[in-house]
Amino acid sequence: MTQQQRLNLVLELVSERGSVSITEISEKLDVSTATVRRDLNTLAEQRLVTRTHGGATSLGSGYELPLQYKIARQAEAKKAIARAVADLIGPGESVGLNGGTTTTEVARELGRSERLRRAEAPGVTIVTNALNIAYELSVRDHVKIVVTGGVPRRQSYELVGPLVGASLQEFSLDTAVLGVDGLSAAFGATTVHEGEAEVSRHLGAVSRRVVVAADATKLGRSTFARICPLADIDVLVTDQPVSAEIAAEFATAGVQIVVATSA
């Protein structure tokens, strides 16, 4: 196991439990307590956890992990969701993608899709504010990439600010695929950063269909910045069957639920 993999797993534990001891991490990862101490010190220096005597605690629900530390979280679920989302996209469609690990997986599925390849180019047009998505898809000959203006955020590689909204006003998209940090009946789709929430809201506003791609850990919770109410969402693609309560709430709002299946 590499150090980066360990750090990801430690952050996963801290996020799930709120606080965790050195002994718990050592037993869970099967590594020495000395290694755990070094890893926790590294994460504390990067201001990703709060170091405590004998362990570490999370920085709170409003804190946003940098993208590179989110990659390992719910990885298989995100890949399954991405395949299900890609199945909703037809050849020739224009698709808006915000940033994040789930939408990055969606972008990869669209980039690999043979179904979307066709004689007349492009097979699919992607409009995004995420620099990493634009970079990955730039080598796909059947994908037309349009990148919004804006100022990049180091945590997520997303462009934010008034230039994003100004550029999106010039487009009319078939589908917006939005990654979120929370989705609930009370607050709708939410994310941690208000600038990214504004971008996602703009993407939804210029699209005929809004698809939210969110694994089960995001459902029934809300975070700081609101993207849109539940009624503005057409489809939720998730990885597990939802509870009867959530299903009823989403049905009332007119949201279709698609549960992705594993490969």
C-alpha positions as CSV (number, residue, x, y, z in Angstrom):
1,M,0.0,0.0,0.0
2,T,1.4,3.4,-1.0
3,Q,1.4,6.4,1.3
4,Q,-1.2,8.1,-0.8
5,Q,-3.5,5.1,-0.5
6,R,-3.0,5.1,3.3
7,L,-3.7,8.8,3.5
8,N,-6.9,8.3,1.5
9,L,-8.0,5.5,3.8
10,V,-7.2,7.5,6.9
11,L,-9.2,10.4,5.7
12,E,-12.1,8.0,4.9
13,L,-12.1,6.7,8.5
14,V,-11.9,10.2,10.0
15,S,-14.8,11.4,7.7
16,E,-16.9,8.4,8.6
17,R,-16.3,8.4,12.4
18,G,-15.6,12.1,13.1
19,S,-12.7,11.1,15.2
20,V,-10.3,8.1,15.3
21,S,-7.5,6.9,17.4
22,I,-4.0,5.8,16.3
23,T,-4.7,2.3,17.5
24,E,-7.9,2.1,15.5
25,I,-6.1,3.2,12.3
26,S,-3.2,0.8,13.0
27,E,-5.5,-2.2,13.3
28,K,-7.7,-1.2,10.4
29,L,-4.8,-0.7,8.0
30,D,-2.5,-3.3,9.5
31,V,0.4,-0.8,9.8
32,S,2.6,0.2,12.7
33,T,1.5,3.0,15.1
34,A,4.7,4.9,14.1
35,T,3.5,4.9,10.5
36,V,0.0,6.1,11.5
37,R,1.6,9.0,13.5
38,R,3.6,10.1,10.5
39,D,0.5,9.9,8.3
40,L,-1.6,11.9,10.7
41,N,1.1,14.5,11.1
42,T,1.3,14.8,7.2
43,L,-2.5,15.3,7.0
44,A,-2.5,17.8,9.9
45,E,0.3,19.8,8.2
46,Q,-1.9,19.9,5.1
47,R,-4.8,21.1,7.2
48,L,-6.9,18.0,6.3
49,V,-7.5,16.8,9.9
50,T,-7.1,18.1,13.4
51,R,-4.4,16.3,15.3
52,T,-5.4,15.2,18.8
53,H,-3.6,13.4,21.6
54,G,-3.7,9.8,20.4
55,G,-5.5,10.3,17.1
56,A,-7.2,12.9,14.9
57,T,-10.6,14.5,14.3
58,S,-12.3,15.8,11.2
59,L,-12.4,19.5,10.4
60,G,-16.2,19.6,10.2
61,S,-18.9,19.1,7.6
62,G,-18.2,22.4,5.9
63,Y,-14.6,21.5,5.0
64,E,-13.8,20.4,1.5
65,L,-11.2,17.8,0.8
66,P,-8.9,18.5,-2.2
67,L,-9.9,16.4,-5.3
68,Q,-6.9,14.1,-5.1
69,Y,-8.0,12.8,-1.7
70,K,-11.6,12.1,-2.9
71,I,-10.6,9.8,-5.7
72,A,-10.6,6.6,-3.7
73,R,-13.9,7.3,-1.9
74,Q,-16.8,5.1,-3.2
75,A,-14.7,4.4,-6.3
76,E,-16.6,1.3,-7.5
77,A,-20.0,3.0,-6.8
78,K,-18.9,6.1,-8.9
79,K,-17.8,3.9,-11.8
80,A,-21.2,2.1,-11.8
81,I,-23.0,5.4,-11.6
82,A,-20.9,6.8,-14.5
83,R,-21.8,3.8,-16.7
84,A,-25.5,4.3,-16.0
85,V,-25.3,8.1,-16.7
86,A,-23.5,7.4,-20.0
87,D,-26.3,5.1,-21.0
88,L,-28.7,8.1,-20.8
89,I,-26.7,10.1,-23.3
90,G,-27.4,9.7,-27.0
91,P,-25.1,10.3,-30.0
92,G,-24.8,14.0,-30.9
93,E,-26.0,15.3,-27.6
94,S,-24.5,18.3,-25.8
95,V,-23.7,17.6,-22.1
96,G,-22.7,20.0,-19.3
97,L,-20.4,18.5,-16.6
98,N,-19.4,20.2,-13.4
99,G,-16.3,19.1,-11.6
100,G,-15.8,16.3,-9.1
101,T,-14.8,12.6,-8.9
102,T,-18.2,11.3,-10.0
103,T,-18.5,13.5,-13.0
104,T,-14.9,12.8,-13.9
105,E,-15.9,9.1,-14.1
106,V,-18.8,10.1,-16.2
107,A,-16.5,12.0,-18.6
108,R,-14.3,8.9,-18.9
109,E,-17.2,6.7,-19.7
110,L,-18.3,9.2,-22.4
111,G,-14.8,9.3,-23.7
112,R,-14.6,5.5,-24.0
113,S,-18.0,5.0,-25.5
114,E,-18.1,3.3,-28.9
115,R,-21.8,3.9,-29.0
116,L,-21.3,7.7,-29.1
117,R,-18.9,7.5,-32.1
118,R,-20.5,8.2,-35.4
119,A,-19.5,9.1,-38.9
120,E,-20.3,12.8,-38.5
121,A,-18.4,14.5,-35.7
122,P,-18.7,15.2,-32.9
123,G,-20.3,12.2,-31.3
124,V,-20.9,14.2,-28.1
125,T,-20.2,17.8,-27.1
126,I,-19.0,18.4,-23.5
127,V,-19.3,21.8,-21.9
128,T,-17.4,21.9,-18.6
129,N,-15.8,24.2,-16.0
130,A,-13.5,21.3,-14.8
131,L,-10.0,21.6,-16.1
132,N,-9.1,18.0,-15.4
133,I,-12.1,16.8,-17.4
134,A,-11.2,19.0,-20.3
135,Y,-7.7,17.7,-20.3
136,E,-8.6,14.1,-20.2
137,L,-11.2,14.3,-23.0
138,S,-9.1,16.6,-25.2
139,V,-7.5,13.5,-26.8
140,R,-10.8,11.8,-27.7
141,D,-11.5,12.5,-31.4
142,H,-15.3,11.9,-31.1
143,V,-15.7,14.5,-28.2
144,K,-15.9,18.2,-28.7
145,I,-14.7,20.0,-25.6
146,V,-15.9,23.5,-24.7
147,V,-14.4,25.0,-21.5
148,T,-16.0,27.9,-19.7
149,G,-14.1,30.9,-18.6
150,G,-13.4,31.6,-14.9
151,V,-10.8,31.4,-12.2
152,P,-9.6,27.9,-11.1
153,R,-10.0,26.5,-7.6
154,R,-7.0,24.4,-6.6
155,Q,-9.2,22.1,-4.4
156,S,-11.3,20.9,-7.3
157,Y,-9.7,22.1,-10.6
158,E,-13.0,23.9,-11.3
159,L,-13.3,27.3,-12.9
160,V,-15.6,29.6,-10.9
161,G,-16.7,33.3,-11.0
162,P,-18.8,35.6,-13.2
163,L,-17.0,34.6,-16.4
164,V,-18.5,31.1,-16.1
165,G,-22.1,32.3,-15.9
166,A,-21.4,34.7,-18.8
167,S,-20.1,32.0,-21.1
168,L,-22.8,29.5,-20.2
169,Q,-25.5,32.0,-21.2
170,E,-24.5,31.5,-24.8
171,F,-25.3,27.8,-24.8
172,S,-28.4,25.5,-24.9
173,L,-27.5,22.0,-23.7
174,D,-29.4,18.7,-23.9
175,T,-28.3,17.4,-20.5
176,A,-26.5,18.7,-17.4
177,V,-24.8,16.0,-15.3
178,L,-24.1,17.4,-11.9
179,G,-22.1,15.9,-9.1
180,V,-23.2,17.1,-5.6
181,D,-22.1,16.8,-2.0
182,G,-25.6,16.4,-0.7
183,L,-29.2,15.8,-2.0
184,S,-32.3,16.0,0.2
185,A,-36.0,16.8,-0.1
186,A,-35.6,19.8,2.2
187,F,-32.6,21.5,0.6
188,G,-32.3,19.9,-2.9
189,A,-28.9,19.6,-4.4
190,T,-26.1,21.2,-2.4
191,T,-22.3,21.4,-2.4
192,V,-19.6,22.8,-0.1
193,H,-18.4,25.8,-2.1
194,E,-20.8,28.6,-3.1
195,G,-18.9,29.4,-6.3
196,E,-19.2,25.9,-7.5
197,A,-22.9,25.8,-6.6
198,E,-23.4,28.9,-8.8
199,V,-21.7,27.2,-11.7
200,S,-23.8,24.0,-11.3
201,R,-27.0,26.2,-11.1
202,H,-26.0,27.9,-14.4
203,L,-25.4,24.5,-16.1
204,G,-28.8,23.3,-15.0
205,A,-30.5,26.5,-16.1
206,V,-29.3,26.2,-19.7
207,S,-30.0,22.4,-20.0
208,R,-33.2,20.7,-21.1
209,R,-32.6,17.8,-18.6
210,V,-30.8,17.8,-15.3
211,V,-29.2,14.6,-14.1
212,V,-27.7,14.4,-10.6
213,A,-25.0,11.7,-10.2
214,A,-24.7,10.9,-6.5
215,D,-23.7,7.8,-4.5
216,A,-25.8,6.7,-1.5
217,T,-23.6,8.5,1.0
218,K,-24.8,11.9,-0.5
219,L,-28.5,11.2,-0.1
220,G,-30.5,12.7,2.8
221,R,-27.8,15.1,3.7
222,S,-27.1,18.8,2.9
223,T,-24.0,20.9,2.7
224,F,-23.3,24.6,2.8
225,A,-24.2,26.0,-0.7
226,R,-27.5,25.2,-2.4
227,I,-27.5,24.4,-6.1
228,C,-31.2,23.9,-6.9
229,P,-34.4,22.6,-5.3
230,L,-35.3,18.9,-5.9
231,A,-38.1,20.0,-8.3
232,D,-35.4,21.3,-10.8
233,I,-33.9,17.8,-11.1
234,D,-35.2,15.3,-13.7
235,V,-33.1,12.2,-12.9
236,L,-31.1,10.9,-10.0
237,V,-28.5,8.2,-10.8
238,T,-27.3,6.5,-7.6
239,D,-25.6,3.2,-6.7
240,Q,-28.1,1.7,-4.1
241,P,-31.8,1.3,-3.8
242,V,-33.2,4.3,-1.8
243,S,-35.4,4.1,1.2
244,A,-39.2,4.2,0.8
245,E,-39.2,7.7,2.4
246,I,-36.7,9.1,0.0
247,A,-38.4,7.4,-3.0
248,A,-41.7,9.0,-2.0
249,E,-40.2,12.5,-1.6
250,F,-38.4,12.3,-4.9
251,A,-41.4,11.0,-6.7
252,T,-43.5,13.9,-5.4
253,A,-40.8,16.3,-6.8
254,G,-41.0,14.5,-10.2
255,V,-37.4,13.0,-9.9
256,Q,-36.8,9.7,-11.7
257,I,-34.5,7.4,-9.8
258,V,-32.0,5.2,-11.7
259,V,-30.1,2.6,-9.6
260,A,-26.8,1.7,-11.3
261,T,-25.8,-2.0,-11.4
262,S,-22.3,-3.3,-10.9
263,A,-20.3,-4.5,-13.9
